[in-house]
Amino acid sequence: MSEHNDAACIARCLQGEIDAFEVLVRRYEKPLYNGCLRIVNNGEDARDVVQTVFIKAYENLTNYDPNRKFFSWIYRMMVNASLNHVEQRRPTSELDPRLASSALQPDESFASDRQSAQLQEALLQLQPEARVAVVLKYFGDLSYEELGFVLDIPPKTVKSRLYSARRHLCEIMSAQGMVIHDSA
Amino acid sequence: MTVHKQESHEDLIQRSLDGELSNSGQRRLSELLASSDQARNAYDHLKKVDSLLSRAPMVDPPSDLAARVMAGLRARHHRAAPASISRLLDRISDALRAKPAYGISLGFALGVLVLLPMALQMPANSLDSATMSGTMTNGTHVSGVFEARPLSISSDLASGSCQALITLDQVTLVLNLETAAPMEIELEHDGTGPGLASVLVGSGTVGYMESQGRIVRLLHEGRNSYQFRFQREPGAILDFRLSLLQDGQIVFRETIPSLGQEH
């Protein structure tokens, strides 16, 4: 990710050049969409959430701290918006594991293979906080320090939370006979 | 001691997964895995999960996502114009206070210009509208019309100054459901503000409900037409999403983006 280019784009946006923001949108729509999709588990919802996040980011550019990476800043907004969305959504549409894989199937590129669907199914069974930690690590490609900023917790806590989340994922996948079979 | 040992194992495994283990750390991990089946088992599983997650595919976002974002931004930017107009009117008003006679004449002229279209119910007041039409999973037809418009415009002529004031905006959704089957209607918007909505069925208001956050839910019990009215902040651009649910399952969903964009 080009931080220098980000800074230049942001400066132009702050001068009122809306079109300069499109560079940032094109640059970060994919990681933001993927992160959001893994949290909300619905392509249309993810599109709506990410769209709203980009617009709110533009409107709040004056509050952006240039000492931070723009990507970390907007990723943080995406995570908060996604979690809010999950909280507001009725539980039946989120937690039923039978729906997890079938809900993914219309999104063919997303569940192109069974393993990916199984992984997403297991991710959905994690508590939102744990799920977000995993998503940030693997789909956001952020450092622990950046993860700490996004989650608003110390990097050491991030490591601990991520470790617990991965352990829990192992347990879920083992218990459901997904890919990993516990030999113990 | 035990706690410390476990933390150390966790840290070793974590750093190994992150590819941050030094040579000495790698040796310690190898010793640990050789001496404990439990640790080796846990490590193997974590390694597999890590590998699965690392190889998980990245999906292309919808091809229109960037375009939608930019359209929304441009619409909001465009809608900022009334504030500028308001400031301009304020300046004109200040300037005319020095010459009240000119002010009364100009105020009258502007008042006519502003109020006449309202009196004639010309569509000039309509900021945006969108139609919606679709089919539920069971084949039933759903249709709706969204409209965003200023609720009132006032002009103060008596004081010799002129004002064009949008006091309240509202968004109206007329929804037609061609089914008597019970279902839940859920209407969500992304705006801020009081979020108070009135719901009308036919010609009578059936009640007001405060949205939980930005969502209004209503039970459909055989009526075929609803009218939802939302108060919005003047000039706000709203995205609406309508969902129909039967037994907790979504049978219809439609998103109306960027409502409030001035034509």
Interface residues (C-beta under 8 A of the other chain):
Chain A: I18 D19 F21 E22 V25 R26 E29 K30 P31 L32 Y33 N34 L37 G43 E44 R47 D48 V50 Q51 T52 F54 I55 Y58 E59 Q88 R90 T92 S93 D107 S109 F110 S112 Q115 S116 L119 V134 K137 Y138 F139 K159 S160 L162 Y163 R166 R167 L169 C170 M173 S174 V179 I180 D182 S183 A184
Chain B: E10 D11 I13 Q14 L17 D37 Q38 N41 A42 H45 L46 K48 V49 D50 L52 L53 S54 A56 P57 M58 V59 D60 P61 P62 L65 A66 R68 V69 M70 G72 L73 R74 R76 H77 D190 Q212 G213 I215 D239 R241 G248 I250 R253 T255 P257
